[in-house]
Amino acid sequence: MPEVMINGSAGRLEGRYQPASNPKAPLALVLHPHPKPDDNPANRGTMNNKVVYVLYHALVQAGYAVLRFNFRGVGKSQGEYDKGEGELTDAAAALDWLQQKNPDASRTLVAGFSFGAWIGMQLLMRRPEIEHFISVAPPANKYDFTFLAPCPSSGLLITGDKDEIVTEPSVRALSQKLAKQKDIKIDYTVVPGVDHFFTGQLDELIRHVDAYLKKIA
């Protein structure tokens, strides 16, 4: 899990990268939650968030070349929080770096948790090479997802029914909207009894992610 530094528009971005043994392995970019959800530093999202960490390792185990990184202003990443616009630019720079390292990759997936899911779904609108997405607790009640018109990729939406931050009905409505689009397949999963951070239920999250990765392999 070597540490890497990526050149972004606001400076260097700190990341962790796990290459795959197969040069044609698929690629995955994993995006972390909100770097400044409130005034409590303990709540700030980083690439070491537990949900992000287990997503990263699930993708590594599935044979992907995987990169997770800190958005600008987080950890060793330079720059300052930019309300989503700069973070989307960071994600694009990280994907560029990942693709340059793996020019023969078979396909590309983006995974994100909460704020990272919102950024990831914006990224797939701009990068047609992204074939699949995994969005964990996408904040459909907090951010505008109408840019997904139409959504260009199929994917997995997963959330808990006890999420105190992202309302399950808002995620369900998003999934239903996306599923109506031609040639797009949306897997929507609600995990019973689970809060926003999948506290005590990370194994259950990964069980569903693993099943999805096997389905699209």
C-alpha positions in Angstrom: 0.0 0.0 0.0 2.6 2.5 -1.0 2.1 6.2 -0.4 2.0 8.3 -3.6 1.9 12.0 -4.3 -0.2 13.2 -7.3 0.0 16.6 -9.0 -3.3 18.4 -8.7 -4.4 21.9 -9.6 -4.0 23.1 -6.0 -0.8 21.3 -5.4 0.2 17.8 -4.4 -2.4 15.2 -3.4 -1.6 12.5 -0.9 -2.7 9.0 -1.9 -2.4 5.3 -1.3 -2.1 3.1 -4.3 -2.2 -0.7 -4.8 -1.2 -1.9 -8.2 -2.5 -5.1 -9.7 -0.4 -8.0 -10.9 -2.2 -8.1 -14.2 -1.4 -5.1 -16.4 -4.9 -5.4 -17.9 -6.6 -5.4 -14.5 -9.5 -3.0 -14.0 -9.0 0.4 -12.2 -10.8 1.8 -9.2 -10.7 5.2 -7.7 -12.1 5.5 -4.1 -13.3 8.9 -2.8 -13.7 9.9 0.8 -16.5 11.7 2.7 -16.8 15.5 3.4 -13.5 17.0 4.7 -15.4 19.7 6.7 -18.9 18.5 7.5 -19.0 20.7 10.7 -16.7 22.4 13.1 -15.5 19.3 14.8 -12.2 18.1 13.4 -12.9 14.6 14.6 -15.7 14.3 12.0 -13.7 15.3 9.0 -13.5 12.8 6.1 -10.2 11.4 5.0 -8.9 8.6 2.8 -8.5 6.6 6.1 -12.2 6.7 6.9 -13.2 3.1 7.8 -15.8 2.8 4.9 -13.3 4.1 2.4 -10.6 1.8 3.8 -12.7 -1.4 3.5 -13.9 -0.4 0.0 -10.3 0.0 -1.0 -9.3 -3.4 0.2 -12.4 -5.1 -1.2 -11.4 -3.7 -4.6 -7.8 -4.8 -4.2 -9.0 -8.3 -3.3 -11.2 -8.4 -6.4 -8.1 -7.8 -8.5 -8.4 -4.1 -9.3 -5.6 -1.5 -9.3 -6.9 0.8 -6.7 -6.1 4.4 -5.6 -7.6 6.3 -2.7 -6.4 9.8 -1.9 -7.0 12.9 0.3 -8.9 15.8 -1.3 -7.2 19.2 -1.2 -6.5 20.5 2.3 -6.8 17.1 3.9 -3.8 15.3 5.5 -0.7 16.0 3.4 -2.7 17.2 0.4 -2.1 20.8 -0.5 -4.8 23.5 -1.1 -8.0 24.3 0.7 -11.5 23.0 0.7 -13.4 24.2 -2.4 -17.1 23.2 -1.8 -17.0 20.4 -4.3 -15.7 22.1 -7.4 -12.0 21.8 -6.6 -12.6 18.3 -5.2 -14.0 17.2 -8.5 -10.9 18.6 -10.2 -8.8 16.6 -7.6 -10.7 13.4 -8.5 -10.1 14.0 -12.2 -6.3 14.5 -11.6 -6.2 11.3 -9.5 -8.0 9.3 -12.2 -5.5 10.7 -14.8 -2.6 9.5 -12.6 -4.2 6.1 -12.2 -4.7 5.7 -15.9 -1.2 6.8 -16.7 0.1 4.0 -14.4 -2.2 1.5 -16.0 -2.5 2.3 -19.8 -3.7 -1.3 -20.6 -6.5 -1.4 -18.0 -9.6 -3.3 -19.0 -12.2 -0.9 -17.5 -12.7 1.8 -14.8 -14.9 2.0 -11.7 -15.3 4.9 -9.3 -16.4 4.3 -5.7 -17.3 6.9 -3.1 -18.8 7.3 0.3 -21.2 10.1 1.2 -19.7 13.4 -0.2 -17.3 11.2 -2.1 -20.2 9.5 -3.8 -21.5 12.9 -4.9 -18.1 13.8 -6.3 -17.7 10.3 -7.9 -21.0 10.6 -9.7 -20.1 14.0 -11.1 -16.8 12.5 -12.3 -18.5 9.7 -14.2 -20.5 12.4 -16.1 -17.3 13.9 -17.4 -15.3 10.7 -18.0 -17.0 8.3 -20.3 -14.4 5.6 -19.6 -16.0 5.0 -16.2 -18.2 2.0 -16.8 -19.5 1.3 -13.2 -19.9 3.1 -9.9 -20.3 2.2 -6.2 -22.0 4.9 -4.2 -22.3 4.3 -0.5 -24.8 6.6 1.3 -25.0 9.1 -1.6 -26.3 12.4 0.1 -29.3 12.8 -2.2 -31.1 14.8 0.5 -28.2 17.3 0.8 -26.8 17.8 -2.7 -28.3 18.2 -6.2 -28.0 15.0 -8.3 -30.0 16.3 -11.3 -26.8 16.4 -13.3 -27.3 12.7 -13.8 -29.5 13.3 -16.8 -28.9 10.9 -18.3 -26.7 8.8 -16.1 -24.0 7.2 -18.3 -23.0 4.3 -16.2 -24.5 1.4 -14.2 -23.8 0.9 -10.6 -24.5 0.0 -7.0 -26.3 2.4 -4.6 -26.1 1.2 -1.0 -27.3 2.8 2.2 -28.6 2.0 5.7 -32.2 2.4 6.9 -31.0 4.0 10.1 -28.8 6.6 8.5 -29.0 9.8 10.5 -27.4 12.0 7.8 -28.6 10.7 4.5 -32.3 9.8 4.3 -33.0 6.4 2.8 -36.1 7.6 0.9 -34.0 10.2 -0.9 -31.5 7.6 -2.0 -34.3 5.3 -3.1 -35.8 8.1 -5.2 -32.5 8.6 -6.8 -32.1 4.9 -7.6 -35.6 4.8 -9.1 -34.9 7.8 -11.3 -31.6 6.3 -12.6 -33.1 2.9 -13.1 -35.6 4.3 -15.6 -32.9 5.2 -18.0 -32.3 2.9 -21.0 -29.4 0.4 -20.8 -28.6 1.5 -17.2 -28.8 -1.1 -14.5 -28.9 0.1 -10.9 -28.5 -2.3 -7.9 -30.1 -0.6 -4.9 -29.5 -2.1 -1.5 -30.8 -1.0 1.9 -29.0 -2.6 4.8 -31.3 -2.9 7.9 -30.3 -1.4 11.2 -27.3 0.4 9.8 -26.3 4.1 10.4 -24.4 6.4 8.1 -21.0 5.1 9.0 -22.0 1.4 8.9 -21.0 1.2 12.6 -20.4 -2.4 13.5 -21.7 -3.5 10.1 -18.7 -3.0 7.8 -18.6 -6.7 7.0 -22.2 -6.4 5.8 -21.3 -3.5 3.5 -18.4 -5.5 2.0 -20.6 -8.5 1.5 -22.8 -6.5 -0.8 -19.9 -4.8 -2.5 -18.2 -8.2 -3.1 -21.4 -9.6 -4.6 -21.7 -6.6 -7.0 -18.0 -6.8 -8.1 -18.5 -10.5 -8.9 -21.6 -9.7 -10.8 -19.8 -7.2 -13.1 -16.6 -9.2 -13.4 
